[in-house]
Amino acid sequence: MKKLMITVAVSILIPLVSQVPVRAENPEHVEQLLQTRMCPGCDLSGADLMQAHLIGTDLRGADLRGANLTQANLEGADLAGANLRGANLTSAFLTNASFQDTDLTNANLRGAKIYFVNMAGATLTDVDLTFAEVVGTPISVGGD
C-alpha cells in the first residue's frame, strides 16, 4: 500500500515539476536593462531579447551566453568584454556598436547589419556570417 502511494505521488509530481519554465537569465537584470539601458556585468544568459530596442545600451562585461537577440537594435551599444557565446544575433542591427574583446564564439550573425563596429580583440570562432552585411568593420573570414 505504501509503495502504491509513493508511486501515485511521484506520477503526479513529475509532470508538474517538468512544466515549470526554465529561464537562465536573471529577471531583475533583464528588467534593469529594459528600464535603464545600463546593465554592465549583468547576467542575461539565455535571455529572450528578440526585437529589443537596445540603442546605446551599456552591456560591458555582461553575460549574454545563448541569448536571443534576433532582430535586436544594438546601434551604438557598448558590449566590450561581454560574453556572447552561442548568442543568436540573426538580422540584428549593430551600427557603431563596440564588441571590443567580446567573445562571439558560435554566435549566429546570419543576416546581421554590421556597420562600423569595433571588433578589436573580439573572438569570432565558428561565427555564422551568412548573408550578413559588413561595412567599415575589420572582420576577416578564414582560419588556419
N, C-alpha and C positions, 0 to 999 in steps of 0.2 A: 504494500500500500504506500509506504514511504517513497519507494523508487518511482512509483507511478506519479505521485505528487511532484517530485523533483523533475521528472520528465515533462510533465504538463507545464510547470513553471518555466523551465528552460525553453520549451517550444513557444511560449507566449512572449518571453522577454527577448529572445534573439531577433525576431522581426522588428520589434520596437527599437532596439538599440541600433540595428543596421539602417534604419530610416533617418537617423539623426544626421543632418548635413555636416560634412567635414570641411571646415574652412581654415586654411593655413595662416592667412594673414591676421594681423591684429586689428580688429574692428575699430578700435579707438584711433589707430594710426590712419586708417582709411578715412575716417571722419575728419581728422585733423587736416589731412591732405586736401580733401574736397572743400573744407571751410576756409582754410588759411593759405593754401598753396605753398606751405612751408612744412617740410617733413624730412629734414636731414637725418640720416641714420635710422629711419623708420623701418619696421618690419611689415612689408607689403607683399611678402612671398605668397604666391598663389592668388593674389587679389584680382578681382574682375573689374578692370578699369576700361572696358570696351567703350569706345567713342567718348571717353572722358576729355574734357577741355582742361588741359594741364599747362596752359600757356604761362611761361615764365616761372614755373614751379621750382622750388629748391628741394631736390631729391639727392643731394650729395651724400654718398655713402649708404644710401638706402638699400634694403634687401628686397629686390623685385624678382627673385628666382621664380620662374614659372608663372609670372603674372600675365594676364591677358590685357594687352594694350592695343588690341586690334582697332584700327581707325582712330586712335587717340591723337589729340593735337598737343604735341610737346614742343611747340615753337618757343625757342628761347629758354627752354628748361635746362637746369643745371643738374646733370646726373653724374658728375665727376666722382669716380671711385665707387659707383653703385654696382651691385651685383644683379645682372640681368640674364644669368644663365638660364637657358631654356625659355626665356620670355617670348611671348607672341606679339610682335610689333607689325603684323600684317597691315599694309596700307596706312601705317602711322605717318604723321606729318612731323618731321624732325628739323625744320628750318632753324638755323642759328642755335641749335642746342649744343651742349657740351657733354661729350661722352669720354672726357679725358680720364684715362686709367680705369675705364669701365670694363667689366667682364661680360662680354656678349657671347660667350661660348654656347653653341647650339641654339642661338636666338633665331627667330623667324622674322626676317625683314622683307619678306616677299611683298613686292609692290609698294614698299615704303618710299616716301619722298624724303631723300637725304640731301638737303641743300645747305652747304656751308656749315657743316657740323665739325666740331673739334673732336677728332678721334685719336689725338696724341696719346700713345701708351695703351690704347684700348686692346683687349684680347678679342679677336674675331675668328676664333677657331670654329669650323663647321657651321658657319652662318649661312642662312639661305637668303641670297640677294636676288633671286629670280624676279624679273620684272621691276626691280627697284630702280628708281631714278636717282642717280648720284651726280650731284653738281657741286663743284667747288669743295669737294671733300676728298682728302687723300686716302682712298681705300684701294689697296692693291689686292687683286684676286690671284690666287695661286697657292703653291705650297712647296714643300721640299722636293 
